[in-house]
Amino acid sequence: MLFNSLAFAVFLLLVFFIYWFAANKNLKNQNSFLLFASYFFYGFWDWRFLILFMSVSLFNYFIGIKIDASKTQSHSKSWLITGLVINLSVLAFFKYFDFFIEGFIDLVSLFGYDLKGTAINVILPLGISFYTFLSLSYLLDIYKKELPADKNIINVLLSLGFFPIILAGPIQRPATLLPQIRSPRVFNYDQAVDGLRQILWGLFVKIAVADNMAPLANDIFLEYVNSPGNTLLSGALYYTIQIYADFSGYSHIAIGTASLLGFRLMKNFDYPYFARDITEFWKKWHISLTSWFRDYLFLPVSFAVTWKIKKEKVLFIRTDLFIYIIASLVTWFLTGLWHGANYTFILWGLLQGLLLIIYQAQKKPRKHILKRLKISNNNHVLTLMEGLMTFMFIVLSWVVFRSDSIPMAKEYIKGIFSDTLFTGHINLPLKEITIVVVFIIIEFLQRNKNHPLQIEKINLLWIRWGIYIGLVTIIFLFGGGTHEFIYFEF
């Protein structure tokens, strides 16, 4: 049941009316119905994975109570470790078993041993990366005394399985979702209308932008060996637009759907391609994931390393920078691995970590140089040049992310910078490019808004409805078909 399908439209319509008109007077009924709807939504894909999902959620409900009820820190920690091991083991088996087996076979082959493959082609359950992180944050927050374990099983299961977020986020942590689940919800017209606007924008960028870019990018990545540099660069740009439109589109629909039901989810994308530098980019891209890794991995690793280092420099590197390097490499290695069982994801993650380390290392020298040259940090030319450079690095890193293997990524990037980059003819698809231009212009003009269709302050009704009708027309006349969302693969 894709967000961009007729089946989901019917499902959401039924959920909306039953939720507000049949269960509206009773919070318990509302939550129970939402849990039923969420499990139906997830089980619609494959009921076998629903059993796994429910089992994991129930396990975390009981482990959370055990952590909270522990009399001593050691008992609490033991229950936490039990919860972490089980959750991560489930994730590792379904997502990485074949990858680890193949990696072990490759490693052993270096020593002259030839083992036969024993991969079993484990099917990846939808959303397992996302609901595992929801579960981990629930247990960790209880252990850190930032969240009491909720004894109401409906509340906890709903916080771990709310259908708008369960397949691909945003990773709305139970600590922020549970208070909303416990609180009475009354229909708010303005919030519902804003939710519909966000759903419309999400459908536009998914169906009209991402799904039109997908075949263009796929064709070029498929034929990269025989393509000139300018075509390869076009393919990289197509994919850069596709992955952003695809995933931000999903997030907008998820947030808008939750708004229809009276919930407020966190913003997941904040116009990242307009970022000035790599640090700003990662504050704006997939915010729920990057903030999760920051809070539960980067900061704990940083604190752990800090306690062990008493010197001002380590290996001739400032201690603060050395700590940042260690924490960044660990965090981004695991961020890459989280995205999938492929060496390209790991390399992509390490590249992001390296870029962030380089940025961190040059901050003080850059500030000193600009001061000596009497150039303001807000200089428009400087801002534009840094923004373009950041975007270029992001485009190249998406090539690594999209490639099937590291050798493919290497050859693709090498091909971009070949002597054919500025020669030859490029066939620009007029329809697709026009839609992308419209998309970029709207995003740029609305970059200071919560989402691009936040246009309630436009007083003229005919202008607002003209925008809505225009987007709907583009979706139906120029949409690129119905494709799964990219992040379903992760």
KELUM-535353 format. One record per residue (C-alpha): residue in one letter; x, y, z. Coordinates in steps of 0.2 Angstrom, whole numbers, padded with zeros to 4 digits, always signed. Example, Ala and Ser with C-alpha at 12.3 -4.5 7.8 and 13.67 -1.06 7.14 Angstrom:
% residues 2
A+0062-0022+0039 S+0068-0005+0036 
This chain:
% residues 490
M+0000+0000+0000 L+0011+0014-0007 F+0008+0032-0001 N+0006+0036-0019 S-0007+0023-0023 L-0026+0023-0024 A-0027+0010-0011 F-0019+0021+0002 A-0030+0035-0003 V-0045+0024+0001 F-0037+0018+0017 L-0033+0035+0024 L-0051+0041+0020 L-0058+0027+0030 V-0046+0029+0044 F-0049+0048+0045 F-0068+0046+0046 I-0069+0032+0058 Y-0055+0040+0069 W-0064+0057+0070 F-0082+0052+0069 A-0084+0035+0077 A-0069+0035+0090 N-0069+0054+0093 K-0076+0054+0110 N-0064+0041+0118 L-0045+0043+0118 K-0043+0024+0122 N-0054+0020+0107 Q-0044+0032+0096 N-0028+0024+0101 S-0034+0006+0099 F-0041+0010+0082 L-0025+0018+0076 L-0015+0003+0082 F-0027-0008+0072 A-0025+0003+0057 S-0006+0003+0059 Y-0005-0016+0060 F-0017-0018+0045 F-0006-0005+0035 Y+0010-0014+0039 G+0002-0032+0037 F-0005-0027+0020 W+0013-0029+0013 D+0016-0046+0021 W+0007-0053+0036 R+0023-0064+0040 F+0033-0048+0044 L+0018-0041+0054 I+0021-0056+0066 L+0039-0051+0067 F+0035-0033+0070 M+0022-0036+0083 S+0034-0048+0092 V+0048-0036+0093 S+0036-0022+0099 L+0029-0033+0113 F+0047-0038+0118 N+0052-0019+0119 Y+0036-0015+0129 F+0041-0028+0143 I+0060-0024+0142 G+0055-0006+0145 I+0045-0010+0160 K+0060-0021+0167 I+0072-0007+0164 D+0061+0006+0173 A+0057-0006+0187 S+0075-0011+0191 K+0081-0007+0209 T+0099-0005+0204 Q+0109+0003+0190 S+0117-0014+0186 H+0100-0023+0184 S+0094-0009+0173 K+0109-0010+0163 S+0108-0029+0161 W+0090-0027+0154 L+0095-0013+0143 I+0109-0024+0136 T+0097-0038+0133 G+0085-0026+0124 L+0099-0019+0113 V+0106-0036+0109 I+0089-0043+0104 N+0084-0028+0093 L+0101-0027+0084 S+0102-0046+0082 V+0085-0046+0073 L+0091-0031+0062 A+0108-0039+0058 F+0100-0056+0053 F+0087-0049+0041 K+0097-0035+0034 Y+0116-0041+0035 F+0117-0060+0036 D+0121-0062+0018 F+0132-0047+0018 F+0142-0054+0033 I+0143-0071+0026 E+0149-0065+0009 G+0162-0054+0017 F+0168-0068+0028 I+0170-0079+0012 D+0180-0065+0004 L+0191-0062+0019 V+0195-0081+0020 S+0199-0082+0002 L+0213-0069+0004 F+0222-0083+0014 G+0220-0096+0001 Y+0204-0104+0007 D+0190-0107-0005 L+0173-0108+0004 K+0157-0111-0005 G+0144-0098-0003 T+0131-0101+0011 A+0120-0085+0009 I+0102-0089+0011 N+0095-0074+0003 V+0085-0067+0018 I+0071-0056+0013 L+0072-0039+0021 P+0056-0034+0031 L+0050-0017+0026 G+0054-0003+0038 I+0065-0014+0050 S+0079-0001+0050 F+0066+0012+0056 Y+0056+0003+0069 T+0072-0004+0076 F+0078+0013+0079 L+0062+0018+0087 S+0063+0003+0099 L+0081+0007+0103 S+0077+0025+0107 Y+0063+0020+0118 L+0074+0008+0128 L+0089+0020+0129 D+0078+0035+0135 I+0070+0024+0148 Y+0087+0019+0154 K+0093+0037+0155 K+0078+0042+0165 E+0072+0054+0151 L+0056+0044+0148 P+0046+0033+0161 A+0041+0016+0154 D+0022+0017+0149 K+0012+0003+0157 N-0002+0005+0144 I+0002-0008+0131 I-0008+0001+0117 N+0001+0017+0119 V+0018+0009+0118 L+0014-0002+0103 L+0006+0013+0094 S+0022+0024+0097 L+0033+0010+0090 G+0021+0007+0075 F+0011+0022+0070 F+0008+0019+0052 P+0013+0036+0044 I+0031+0033+0050 I+0033+0015+0051 L+0040+0011+0034 A+0052+0025+0031 G+0051+0038+0045 P+0053+0052+0050 I+0060+0043+0065 Q+0049+0051+0078 R+0055+0045+0094 P+0043+0038+0107 A+0049+0051+0119 T+0040+0065+0108 L+0026+0054+0101 L+0020+0046+0117 P+0014+0062+0126 Q+0004+0065+0110 I-0004+0048+0111 R-0008+0050+0129 S-0016+0067+0126 P-0034+0070+0120 R-0035+0075+0102 V-0048+0087+0095 F-0050+0090+0077 N-0042+0105+0072 Y-0047+0112+0055 D-0031+0123+0051 Q-0020+0108+0056 A-0030+0096+0045 V-0029+0108+0030 D-0010+0111+0032 G-0009+0092+0032 L-0018+0091+0016 R-0006+0104+0008 Q+0009+0094+0014 I+0002+0078+0007 L-0001+0087-0010 W+0016+0093-0010 G+0023+0076-0006 L+0013+0068-0020 F+0019+0081-0032 V+0038+0079-0028 K+0036+0060-0028 I+0025+0057-0043 A+0030+0072-0054 V+0048+0075-0050 A+0056+0059-0042 D+0046+0046-0053 N+0051+0056-0069 M+0069+0057-0064 A+0070+0039-0060 P+0070+0031-0078 L+0082+0045-0084 A+0094+0041-0070 N+0092+0022-0071 D+0096+0022-0090 I+0112+0032-0088 F+0118+0022-0073 L+0114+0006-0082 E+0124+0011-0098 Y+0138+0021-0089 V+0152+0011-0097 N+0148+0018-0114 S+0142+0035-0109 P+0152+0052-0111 G+0156+0063-0096 N+0142+0075-0099 T+0129+0061-0100 L+0136+0054-0084 L+0135+0071-0075 S+0117+0072-0081 G+0114+0055-0073 A+0122+0060-0057 L+0111+0076-0056 Y+0095+0066-0061 Y+0098+0055-0046 T+0103+0069-0035 I+0085+0076-0038 Q+0077+0059-0038 I+0083+0054-0021 Y+0079+0071-0013 A+0061+0072-0021 D+0058+0054-0017 F+0062+0054+0001 S+0057+0072+0005 G+0040+0068-0004 Y+0038+0052+0008 S+0041+0063+0023 H+0029+0076+0018 I+0015+0064+0015 A+0019+0055+0032 I+0019+0072+0041 G+0003+0078+0033 T-0005+0061+0036 A-0001+0063+0055 S-0007+0080+0055 L-0024+0074+0048 L-0025+0063+0064 G-0020+0077+0076 F-0002+0073+0078 R+0013+0084+0075 L+0029+0075+0068 M+0046+0083+0067 K+0052+0091+0051 N+0063+0079+0041 F+0070+0089+0027 D+0074+0108+0027 Y+0079+0112+0009 P+0096+0104+0011 Y+0102+0107-0007 F+0102+0126-0003 A+0115+0123+0011 R+0131+0133+0012 D+0142+0119+0018 I+0142+0100+0022 T+0138+0103+0041 E+0123+0113+0036 F+0118+0100+0024 W+0118+0087+0037 K+0107+0098+0048 K+0094+0099+0034 W+0095+0081+0027 H+0085+0067+0035 I+0085+0077+0051 S+0077+0063+0061 L+0091+0050+0057 T+0105+0062+0059 S+0099+0069+0075 W+0096+0050+0081 F+0115+0046+0077 R+0120+0062+0085 D+0111+0059+0101 Y+0114+0040+0103 L+0131+0038+0095 F+0141+0053+0091 L+0139+0062+0108 P+0141+0046+0118 V+0157+0041+0108 S+0164+0059+0110 F+0161+0059+0129 A+0169+0042+0131 V+0184+0047+0121 T+0185+0063+0130 W+0187+0054+0147 K+0201+0044+0141 I+0212+0058+0134 K+0221+0070+0146 K+0233+0078+0133 E+0232+0094+0123 K+0237+0085+0107 V+0236+0067+0101 L+0247+0062+0086 F+0250+0081+0083 I+0231+0084+0082 R+0222+0095+0093 T+0212+0085+0106 D+0195+0092+0102 L+0198+0089+0083 F+0205+0071+0087 I+0189+0067+0097 Y+0178+0074+0083 I+0188+0063+0070 I+0185+0047+0080 A+0167+0051+0084 S+0163+0056+0066 L+0171+0041+0058 V+0162+0028+0070 T+0146+0037+0067 W+0147+0039+0048 F+0153+0021+0046 L+0138+0015+0055 T+0126+0028+0046 G+0132+0021+0030 L+0130+0003+0035 W+0112+0007+0042 H+0107+0012+0024 G+0111-0006+0017 A+0122-0021+0016 N+0134-0015+0002 Y+0152-0008+0003 T+0146+0007-0007 F+0135+0013+0008 I+0150+0011+0020 L+0161+0021+0008 W+0148+0034+0006 G+0146+0036+0025 L+0165+0037+0027 L+0166+0050+0013 Q+0152+0061+0023 G+0162+0059+0039 L+0178+0064+0030 L+0170+0079+0022 L+0164+0084+0039 I+0181+0082+0047 I+0189+0092+0034 Y+0176+0106+0037 Q+0179+0105+0055 A+0198+0106+0053 Q+0198+0121+0042 K+0186+0132+0052 K+0199+0141+0062 P+0211+0144+0048 R+0197+0149+0036 K+0191+0162+0049 H+0209+0169+0051 I+0211+0170+0032 L+0195+0179+0029 K+0199+0191+0043 R+0216+0195+0035 L+0208+0197+0018 K+0194+0208+0025 I+0181+0197+0018 S+0164+0195+0027 N+0158+0178+0031 N+0142+0183+0024 N+0149+0189+0007 H+0137+0184-0006 V+0150+0178-0019 L+0158+0168-0005 T+0142+0160+0000 L+0137+0156-0017 M+0154+0148-0021 E+0154+0138-0005 G+0136+0132-0008 L+0140+0126-0026 M+0156+0117-0020 T+0146+0108-0007 F+0132+0104-0019 M+0146+0097-0031 F+0153+0085-0017 I+0135+0080-0013 V+0132+0075-0031 L+0148+0065-0032 S+0144+0056-0016 W+0127+0051-0022 V+0136+0042-0037 V+0144+0031-0024 F+0127+0029-0015 R+0118+0024-0031 S+0132+0013-0038 D+0131-0006-0037 S+0149-0008-0032 I+0164+0002-0028 P+0173-0001-0044 M+0157+0005-0053 A+0157+0021-0043 K+0175+0023-0047 E+0173+0021-0065 Y+0157+0032-0066 I+0166+0047-0057 K+0181+0044-0068 G+0170+0045-0083 I+0163+0061-0077 F+0180+0070-0077 S+0185+0062-0094 D+0189+0073-0109 T+0171+0070-0115 L+0164+0081-0101 F+0162+0096-0112 T+0160+0088-0129 G+0145+0080-0137 H+0127+0083-0137 I+0115+0081-0122 N+0097+0077-0125 L+0088+0086-0112 P+0070+0080-0109 L+0060+0096-0109 K+0045+0090-0099 E+0055+0083-0085 I+0067+0098-0084 T+0052+0110-0084 I+0044+0101-0069 V+0061+0101-0060 V+0063+0119-0063 V+0046+0123-0056 F+0050+0112-0041 I+0067+0121-0038 I+0059+0138-0039 I+0045+0134-0027 E+0057+0127-0015 F+0069+0142-0016 L+0055+0154-0014 Q+0048+0145+0001 R+0064+0140+0009 N+0060+0149+0025 K+0044+0140+0027 N+0040+0124+0036 H+0035+0116+0019 P+0033+0123+0002 L+0014+0124+0002 Q+0013+0134+0018 I+0003+0147+0008 E-0011+0151+0020 K-0006+0169+0021 I-0010+0172+0003 N-0027+0181+0005 L-0033+0178-0013 L-0042+0162-0013 W-0041+0160-0032 I-0022+0160-0031 R-0021+0147-0018 W-0033+0136-0027 G-0024+0139-0043 I-0008+0133-0036 Y-0017+0117-0029 I-0026+0114-0046 G-0009+0117-0055 L+0000+0104-0045 V-0014+0091-0046 T-0014+0094-0065 I+0004+0091-0067 I+0003+0075-0056 F-0011+0067-0067 L-0004+0073-0084 F+0014+0072-0082 G+0017+0060-0067 G+0030+0047-0070 G+0020+0032-0064 T+0019+0023-0048 H+0036+0018-0041 E+0041+0012-0024 F+0050+0024-0013 I+0069+0023-0013 Y+0070+0021+0006 F+0060+0005+0006 E+0076-0003+0001 F+0084+0002+0017 
